[in-house]
Amino acid sequence: MDEFAATYPDLIGEPLVAGDTVVVSPITGRVIVVQHDGWIDMLQGIEQPQGVH
């Protein structure tokens, strides 16, 4: 997420917090971005192990 937030202004031309909505699900590893100009994007991360049994 840090890398995504850092490169967002270069890709979009505006800060990540300029009216956009970011939804993060740690359980599924998904990040959904709804941008105020109308596009929606989804990133799928790698699920982290919940512990060793």
Summary of the structure (lengths in Angstrom):
residues: 53
radius of gyration: 13.1
end to end distance: 28.0
largest distance: 45.6
contacts: 85
relative contact order: 0.19
helix: 21%
strand: 28%
